[in-house]
C-alpha cells in the first residue's frame, strides 16, 4: 500500500469505514473487541431468548401473604413499618410524598 497514491489510501480507508472493516492494521486484542461490538446486542439477537419477565405483581402479593403469616421476612418492609410507628408516636401525620400532596387536597375539596 506504500506505493499507492495518497488518494487510493484515503479511498481504501473510507471504504473500510463504510463497510465496517478495519481501516488499518491492529493487534488481535483490538480485532476481538471490534468483532464483539460489531455483532447484534443480545436482546435483539433471536438466538437468545429474552422474552421472559418475572411476574412482579404476583410475586409481591405472594411475599406479602407469606410475610403476614410470618413465613417470610422482608427487612425493608419491616423498616418502613417501624418508621410509620415512630412517626405516629411523635404525633406527626402520615407522610405523603410531595408529588401527591396537591392531589389529596384537591380530592377533599
ROBADO-312943 format. One record per atom (N, C-alpha, C): residue in three letters; y, x, z. Coordinates in steps of 0.001 Angstrom, whole numbers, plus 500000, padded with zeros to 6 digits. Last residue first. Layout:
! residues N
aa/north/east/up
ALA/Y/X/Z
...
//
This chain:
! residues 109
aa/north/east/up
UNK/518783/438347/548454
UNK/519968/437517/548193
UNK/519667/436227/547534
UNK/516439/439748/548480
UNK/516763/438981/549679
UNK/517933/438026/549418
UNK/516429/441163/546112
UNK/515445/440086/546267
UNK/515799/439195/547457
UNK/518375/443083/546600
UNK/518610/442078/545569
UNK/517647/440916/545694
UNK/517124/444676/548490
UNK/518330/443942/548888
UNK/518621/442823/547901
UNK/515097/445724/546915
UNK/514739/444885/548059
UNK/515945/444081/548533
UNK/516579/447196/545078
UNK/515729/446113/544604
UNK/515361/445168/545745
UNK/517780/449207/546583
UNK/518605/448161/545971
UNK/517792/446972/545517
UNK/515485/450780/547314
UNK/516352/450135/548311
UNK/517177/449005/547719
UNK/513971/452239/545559
UNK/513570/450849/545792
UNK/514510/450100/546723
UNK/514925/454814/545507
UNK/514943/454073/544241
UNK/514515/452616/544406
UNK/514472/455687/548150
UNK/515827/455459/547658
UNK/515839/454591/546406
UNK/511828/454063/550002
UNK/512344/455096/549102
UNK/513679/454688/548487
UNK/512000/453084/553317
UNK/511976/452572/551946
UNK/512539/453664/551052
UNK/510420/453071/556446
UNK/511081/453862/555416
UNK/510897/453213/554045
UNK/511110/450583/558874
UNK/510154/451201/557960
UNK/510894/451903/556824
UNK/513556/451510/561414
UNK/512900/450579/560483
UNK/511943/451331/559557
UNK/512961/453046/564620
UNK/513562/453068/563284
UNK/512848/452069/562395
UNK/511911/453453/567112
UNK/512719/452260/566904
UNK/513394/452224/565543
UNK/510132/455399/567649
UNK/511544/455766/567769
UNK/512459/454566/567589
UNK/507796/454076/566982
UNK/508053/454371/568384
UNK/509505/454776/568626
UNK/507994/454095/564179
UNK/508096/452820/564885
UNK/508379/453043/566371
UNK/507590/456811/563708
UNK/508854/456207/563295
UNK/509071/454880/564028
UNK/504977/457070/564601
UNK/506048/457777/565309
UNK/507417/457209/564960
UNK/503640/455464/562685
UNK/503585/455140/564109
UNK/504730/455788/564875
UNK/504198/456866/560319
UNK/504669/455483/560463
UNK/504695/455075/561932
UNK/502879/459273/560871
UNK/504332/459288/560681
UNK/504921/457889/560824
UNK/500211/458343/560957
UNK/500816/458915/562159
UNK/502335/458938/562058
UNK/499876/457602/558267
UNK/499798/456587/559331
UNK/500455/457080/560615
UNK/500081/460124/557067
UNK/501080/459093/556752
UNK/501083/457985/557809
UNK/497804/461364/558165
UNK/499134/461911/558429
UNK/500215/460861/558171
UNK/495796/459790/557039
UNK/495933/459865/558495
UNK/497327/460359/558876
UNK/496182/460410/554345
UNK/496444/459042/554795
UNK/496588/458996/556316
UNK/495400/463126/554517
UNK/496750/462785/554068
UNK/497122/461366/554494
UNK/492740/463022/555323
UNK/493732/463607/556224
UNK/495158/463270/555808
UNK/490392/460767/555299
UNK/491444/461206/554388
UNK/492593/461712/555247
UNK/487063/460513/555827
UNK/488295/460921/556493
UNK/489267/461475/555464
UNK/484680/457937/555903
UNK/485396/458923/555096
UNK/486708/459244/555790
UNK/483689/456056/557569
UNK/482719/456907/556894
UNK/483369/458002/556045
UNK/485170/454058/558759
UNK/485006/455322/559476
UNK/484013/456273/558840
UNK/485851/451823/557428
UNK/484593/451777/558172
UNK/484316/453066/558938
UNK/488166/452704/556173
UNK/488268/451621/557157
UNK/487012/451534/558018
UNK/487047/454558/554412
UNK/487927/455036/555490
UNK/488058/453972/556581
UNK/485731/452924/552613
UNK/484938/453840/553446
UNK/485757/454343/554624
UNK/488002/451717/551495
UNK/486992/450919/552193
UNK/486142/451777/553108
UNK/489238/453945/550323
UNK/489943/453193/551368
UNK/488969/452332/552174
UNK/487301/454660/548443
UNK/487590/455577/549532
UNK/488341/454881/550665
UNK/487445/452386/546753
UNK/486194/452744/547419
UNK/486450/453644/548620
UNK/490085/452560/545838
UNK/489658/451394/546609
UNK/488370/451680/547387
UNK/489907/455021/544466
UNK/490846/454879/545594
UNK/490431/453694/546477
UNK/488051/454367/542453
UNK/487725/455394/543436
UNK/488624/455296/544665
UNK/489518/452443/541023
UNK/488277/452048/541700
UNK/487875/453074/542761
UNK/491635/454073/540102
UNK/491902/452883/540916
UNK/490658/452490/541704
UNK/490368/456136/538584
UNK/491146/456444/539783
UNK/491344/455230/540681
UNK/487791/456943/537029
UNK/488365/455626/537345
UNK/489105/455742/538674
UNK/488313/459831/534961
UNK/487755/459166/536137
UNK/488477/457845/536421
UNK/487768/459928/531504
UNK/488781/459973/532552
UNK/488208/459255/533760
UNK/486526/461356/528618
UNK/486210/460822/529939
UNK/487385/461001/530878
UNK/486880/462596/526231
UNK/487310/461204/526303
UNK/487058/460594/527674
UNK/486228/465099/525368
UNK/487154/464994/526494
UNK/487702/463573/526603
UNK/483882/466926/524022
UNK/484078/465514/524338
UNK/484967/465423/525569
UNK/484265/469241/521420
UNK/484326/468990/522850
UNK/484578/467508/523075
UNK/484348/468863/518675
UNK/483163/469484/519266
UNK/483106/469234/520764
UNK/486828/467953/517880
UNK/485775/466946/518086
UNK/484494/467528/518681
UNK/489716/469120/519396
UNK/488509/469547/518702
UNK/487404/468519/518944
UNK/491782/468477/521005
UNK/491831/467943/519646
UNK/490570/468291/518849
UNK/491349/469776/523377
UNK/491481/468316/523443
UNK/491565/467684/522059
UNK/491264/472530/522614
UNK/490033/471814/522983
UNK/490179/470292/523003
UNK/493176/473235/519620
UNK/493077/473126/521076
UNK/491856/472276/521460
UNK/491786/475141/516889
UNK/492285/473872/517430
UNK/492229/473907/518954
UNK/492764/478649/516451
UNK/491859/477500/516431
UNK/492520/476254/516994
UNK/494541/480657/516929
UNK/494615/480020/515618
UNK/493710/478796/515531
UNK/494006/481761/519401
UNK/495155/480861/519285
UNK/495262/480181/517935
UNK/491745/483328/518759
UNK/491663/482272/519780
UNK/492794/481267/519601
UNK/492751/485108/516871
UNK/491672/484198/516492
UNK/491572/483029/517483
UNK/494618/486501/518420
UNK/495075/485725/517275
UNK/494019/484713/516853
UNK/492875/487766/520201
UNK/493871/486819/520711
UNK/494358/485921/519586
UNK/491519/489401/518372
UNK/490777/488413/519153
UNK/491731/487345/519693
UNK/493535/491051/517441
UNK/492914/490118/516495
UNK/492112/489047/517227
UNK/494068/492496/519771
UNK/495088/491603/519226
UNK/494496/490606/518241
UNK/491682/493919/520008
UNK/492119/493041/521091
UNK/493143/492029/520578
UNK/491545/495534/517729
UNK/490586/494438/517902
UNK/491023/493442/518968
UNK/494882/496214/516401
UNK/493624/496579/517042
UNK/492764/495334/517279
UNK/496236/495735/513063
UNK/496291/495640/514529
UNK/494934/496018/515095
UNK/498271/495960/510188
UNK/497040/496363/510850
UNK/497224/496323/512367
UNK/500069/492967/509328
UNK/499932/494418/509412
UNK/498680/494737/510210
UNK/499684/490279/509155
UNK/500644/490868/508231
UNK/500616/492391/508278
UNK/496815/488295/509139
UNK/497518/489402/509787
UNK/498448/490068/508769
UNK/497401/484862/508117
UNK/496630/486099/508168
UNK/497445/487163/508885
UNK/498596/482433/507542
UNK/498056/482678/508875
UNK/497180/483904/508971
UNK/499923/482048/505172
UNK/498523/481645/505231
UNK/497841/482003/506539
UNK/502500/483073/505763
UNK/502334/481688/505315
UNK/500895/481227/505507
UNK/502002/485759/506425
UNK/502586/484844/507427
UNK/502321/483397/507059
UNK/501017/486726/503995
UNK/500151/486747/505176
UNK/500682/485818/506257
UNK/503299/486419/502422
UNK/502090/485673/502093
UNK/501148/485611/503294
UNK/504981/488294/503647
UNK/505340/486879/503659
UNK/504126/486016/503371
UNK/503578/490670/503033
UNK/503807/490308/504429
UNK/504133/488817/504554
UNK/503733/490625/500271
UNK/502414/490604/500921
UNK/502539/490187/502376
UNK/506496/490799/499948
UNK/505808/489599/499477
UNK/504411/489492/500111
UNK/506941/493391/500968
UNK/507567/492237/501629
UNK/506888/490933/501215
UNK/505468/494908/499099
UNK/505104/494931/500514
UNK/505675/493729/501242
UNK/506900/494351/496753
UNK/505494/493966/496846
UNK/505029/493950/498300
UNK/509415/495501/497376
UNK/509305/494071/497091
UNK/507863/493592/497271
UNK/508779/498189/497518
UNK/509269/497518/498722
UNK/509129/496005/498567
UNK/505760/498895/495641
UNK/507210/498812/495835
UNK/507546/498078/497128
UNK/502975/501008/496553
UNK/503578/499790/496018
UNK/505062/499736/496360
UNK/502033/503194/497886
UNK/502545/503432/496549
UNK/503208/502199/495966
UNK/501118/502147/500285
UNK/502271/503039/500321
UNK/502866/503236/498932
UNK/498814/500820/500000
UNK/500000/500000/500000
UNK/501260/500872/500000
//
